[in-house]
Amino acid sequence: TAVASIRSFSFESTQEVVDATVMNTSGVVFRTNLPTFQSWSGSIDIYFTTDDTAGDKVDANTLTPGPTEVTIHFWPAGDATYELGYTGTALITSRSISSSVDGMIEASINVTGTGPLTTENGI
């Protein structure tokens, strides 16, 4: 189900490395680093809603931390129409809700990937 009330998002992909440098006498001046684990995480800011009479939003009360994986599609231009985006499965690791007297109720959701973050092409 698409979340239609996203305000912004960000994600970061990382690559861990290990130092595999060995002692030798050949005058090597650089360390030898080898890749190990990759990971990604992100945050999504949404307008909070508990009323979905139009049927185009996910009730923000369902976006809570827990053991259920969610599939996320990041579209930098806002939709999938002829765009390059990113997709991956993740766990929701935190959610905060904020409100002010002169603004919308907002929620911020943090996610941690459970598999690769891959590119996808829009239709």
C-alpha positions as CSV (number, residue, x, y, z in Angstrom):
1,T,0.0,0.0,0.0
2,A,1.4,3.4,-1.0
3,V,1.9,6.1,1.6
4,A,0.6,9.1,-0.1
5,S,1.5,11.7,2.5
6,I,5.4,11.5,2.4
7,R,7.0,14.9,2.9
8,S,10.6,13.9,2.5
9,F,13.0,11.0,2.8
10,S,16.6,10.2,3.0
11,F,18.7,7.0,3.0
12,E,22.3,6.1,3.3
13,S,24.1,3.0,2.0
14,T,27.4,1.9,3.6
15,Q,30.2,-0.5,2.9
16,E,32.3,-1.8,5.8
17,V,35.9,-2.7,5.3
18,V,38.6,-4.7,7.2
19,D,42.3,-3.8,7.2
20,A,44.1,-6.7,5.6
21,T,47.6,-5.1,5.6
22,V,50.5,-7.4,6.2
23,M,54.0,-6.7,7.3
24,N,56.5,-6.8,4.4
25,T,59.7,-5.2,3.2
26,S,58.6,-4.1,-0.3
27,G,57.9,-0.6,0.8
28,V,54.1,-0.6,0.4
29,V,52.8,2.7,1.6
30,F,49.0,2.0,1.5
31,R,46.9,-0.2,3.7
32,T,45.1,-3.1,2.1
33,N,41.4,-2.8,2.8
34,L,38.9,-5.5,1.8
35,P,35.1,-5.1,1.6
36,T,32.9,-6.9,4.1
37,F,29.3,-6.1,5.0
38,Q,27.0,-3.7,3.3
39,S,24.0,-2.0,4.9
40,W,21.5,0.8,4.5
41,S,19.2,2.8,6.6
42,G,16.9,5.8,6.1
43,S,14.3,8.1,7.5
44,I,10.9,9.1,6.1
45,D,8.9,12.2,7.2
46,I,5.1,11.9,6.7
47,Y,2.0,13.8,7.5
48,F,0.4,11.8,10.3
49,T,-3.2,10.5,9.7
50,T,-5.5,8.1,11.4
51,D,-8.4,8.9,8.9
52,D,-8.1,7.4,5.5
53,T,-11.5,8.0,4.0
54,A,-10.0,8.6,0.6
55,G,-8.1,5.3,0.7
56,D,-4.8,6.7,-0.5
57,K,-2.8,6.6,2.8
58,V,-1.5,4.2,5.3
59,D,-2.8,4.8,8.8
60,A,0.3,6.1,10.5
61,N,-0.6,4.1,13.6
62,T,0.4,1.0,11.5
63,L,3.9,2.3,10.9
64,T,5.3,1.3,14.3
65,P,8.6,-0.4,15.3
66,G,8.4,-4.1,15.3
67,P,9.4,-7.4,13.7
68,T,7.4,-7.0,10.5
69,E,9.4,-6.2,7.3
70,V,8.1,-3.5,5.0
71,T,9.0,-3.0,1.4
72,I,10.0,0.6,0.7
73,H,10.2,2.4,-2.7
74,F,12.2,5.6,-2.8
75,W,11.3,7.8,-5.8
76,P,13.4,11.0,-5.8
77,A,11.1,12.8,-8.2
78,G,8.0,11.9,-6.1
79,D,6.5,9.1,-8.3
80,A,7.6,6.2,-10.5
81,T,6.7,7.7,-13.9
82,Y,9.8,7.2,-16.0
83,E,12.1,7.7,-13.0
84,L,15.0,5.8,-11.5
85,G,14.3,4.8,-7.9
86,Y,15.4,2.5,-5.1
87,T,13.7,-0.3,-3.3
88,G,14.4,-2.6,-0.4
89,T,12.9,-4.4,2.5
90,A,13.4,-2.9,6.0
91,L,12.4,-3.0,9.6
92,I,10.8,0.1,11.2
93,T,13.2,0.9,14.0
94,S,11.6,4.1,15.5
95,R,8.7,6.5,15.0
96,S,8.2,9.9,16.5
97,I,5.2,12.1,16.2
98,S,5.2,15.9,16.5
99,S,2.5,18.5,16.5
100,S,2.3,22.3,16.7
101,V,-0.5,24.8,17.0
102,D,0.0,26.2,13.6
103,G,0.9,23.1,11.5
104,M,0.1,19.6,10.5
105,I,0.7,16.6,12.7
106,E,3.8,14.9,11.4
107,A,5.6,11.6,12.0
108,S,9.2,10.6,11.4
109,I,10.0,7.0,10.8
110,N,13.5,5.4,10.8
111,V,14.2,2.2,9.0
112,T,17.1,-0.3,8.7
113,G,17.4,-2.5,5.7
114,T,17.1,-6.2,5.9
115,G,18.4,-6.9,2.4
116,P,20.0,-5.1,-0.5
117,L,18.8,-1.6,-1.6
118,T,18.5,-2.0,-5.3
119,T,17.6,0.4,-8.2
120,E,14.3,0.1,-10.0
121,N,13.0,1.8,-13.1
122,G,9.6,3.5,-13.2
123,I,7.0,2.7,-15.8
